[in-house]
Amino acid sequence: MNISNQEYGELAKRVSPPSAMAKTIPMAFVIGGTICVIGEALLNLYGALGLDRDNAAALTSLSLIFLSILLTGLKLYDRIAQVAGAGTLVPITGFANSVCSPALDFKTEGYVLGLGAKMFVIAGPVIVYGVSASVIYGIIYYCIKLFSA
């Protein structure tokens, strides 16, 4: 069956469900903003408890990761994501969820072949490309500094 790009576009429009952007965009903003407000509240709380800015920031990150994994384990994060859409992709909580979810899905296959092997199915490429990009950036930065001296 050969169809043109225009025919394919028309077919896709007919069979695709309508987007509820008027609802999903504000919900993503509200839920994502709420996650950020929780992060700021934790940062201020840890600062008020006497931690310096760096330690308070580290503890805030750990707290958000813990809460994200806890909500994922309790199957609440997916419910929140259904309402919030992209709002739950706030970097640290979304990344923790993407590591935890496959691990929970495959835990019945054992600790090594299930939990260990499947934990980074989604997050693995992000880690690999992030590390690779930082190494390449470091080499370029080193070369620029070397030749500009």
C-alpha positions as a printed Julia matrix, in Angstrom:
149×3 Matrix{Float64}:
  0.0     0.0    0.0
  1.67    3.2   -1.18
  0.26    6.48   0.05
  1.61    9.98  -0.23
  2.75   12.07   2.72
 -0.36   14.22   2.39
 -2.67   11.19   2.43
 -0.84    9.81   5.45
 -1.22   13.14   7.26
 -4.96   13.18   6.59
 -5.3     9.57   7.76
 -3.37   10.33  10.95
 -5.61   13.32  11.69
 -8.74   11.19  11.25
 -7.68    8.34  13.54
 -5.76   10.31  16.2
 -7.69   11.28  19.31
 -8.12   15.02  19.77
 -5.58   16.64  22.06
 -6.86   18.16  25.28
 -4.13   20.81  25.39
 -6.38   23.34  27.09
 -6.48   20.98  30.08
 -3.09   19.24  29.95
 -0.84   22.29  29.63
 -2.2    24.1   32.72
 -2.12   20.85  34.74
  1.49   20.23  33.71
  2.33   23.76  34.82
  0.52   23.42  38.15
  1.88   19.97  39.08
  5.41   20.71  37.83
  5.34   24.02  39.68
  4.12   22.27  42.82
  7.06   19.85  42.64
  9.41   22.81  42.31
  7.72   24.61  45.23
  8.16   21.48  47.37
 11.84   21.47  46.41
 12.24   25.13  47.38
 10.38   24.55  50.66
 12.7    21.65  51.49
 15.74   23.76  50.61
 14.56   26.56  52.9
 13.68   24.09  55.66
 17.12   22.48  55.57
 18.72   25.92  55.52
 16.66   26.96  58.55
 17.85   23.82  60.33
 21.4    25.14  60.05
 22.77   23.42  56.94
 24.89   25.47  54.58
 23.58   26.08  51.05
 25.49   23.17  49.41
 24.46   20.58  52.0
 20.88   21.84  52.01
 20.76   21.54  48.2
 22.18   18.0   48.31
 19.66   16.95  50.97
 16.85   18.55  48.96
 17.84   16.51  45.89
 17.97   13.33  47.95
 14.58   14.1   49.49
 12.96   14.67  46.08
 14.49   11.45  44.74
 13.26    9.53  47.79
  9.74   10.96  47.5
  9.61   10.18  43.78
 10.72    6.59  44.31
  8.32    6.17  47.25
  5.39    7.46  45.16
  6.46    5.21  42.26
  6.58    2.18  44.56
  3.13    3.0   45.94
  1.87    3.36  42.33
  0.86    6.98  42.98
  3.41    8.63  40.68
  1.73    7.14  37.6
 -1.65    8.48  38.74
 -0.14   11.93  39.22
  1.51   11.67  35.8
 -1.81   10.84  34.14
 -3.18   14.17  35.36
  0.01   16.24  35.12
  1.5    14.83  31.92
  4.85   16.49  31.29
  4.66   18.29  34.62
  6.03   15.19  36.34
  9.12   15.26  34.16
 10.75   17.86  36.38
 14.3    16.58  35.97
 15.16   14.96  39.29
 11.78   13.43  40.09
 11.11   12.28  36.54
 14.56   10.72  36.27
 14.14    8.9   39.6
 10.78    7.59  38.38
 12.3     6.42  35.07
 14.95    4.42  36.95
 12.59    2.99  39.56
  9.66    1.97  37.32
 11.46   -0.64  35.16
 13.18   -2.02  38.25
  9.78   -2.62  39.88
  8.31   -4.07  36.69
 11.06   -6.68  36.32
 11.8    -7.53  39.98
 10.1   -10.93  39.55
 12.94  -11.96  37.21
 15.42  -11.77  40.09
 17.85   -9.24  41.47
 20.52   -9.56  38.77
 18.64  -10.27  35.52
 15.49   -8.44  36.53
 16.14   -5.59  38.9
 19.78   -4.92  38.02
 19.58   -5.4   34.26
 16.31   -3.58  33.65
 16.8    -0.66  36.06
 18.49    1.51  33.45
 16.39    0.54  30.42
 14.95    4.04  30.12
 17.5     6.07  32.08
 20.58    4.26  30.74
 20.8     6.13  27.42
 20.4     9.44  29.26
 23.33    8.56  31.52
 25.48    7.3   28.63
 24.88   10.34  26.45
 25.27   12.72  29.38
 28.63   11.23  30.36
 29.76   11.05  26.73
 28.79   14.67  26.08
 30.62   15.83  29.21
 33.77   13.96  28.18
 33.67   15.47  24.69
 33.01   18.92  26.15
 35.93   18.45  28.54
 38.29   17.51  25.71
 37.19   20.5   23.63
 37.55   22.81  26.64
 41.02   21.41  27.39
 42.13   21.88  23.77
 40.83   25.46  23.68
 42.67   26.3   26.91
 45.82   24.51  25.69
 45.97   26.37  22.37
 44.92   29.76  23.76
 47.74   29.83  26.34
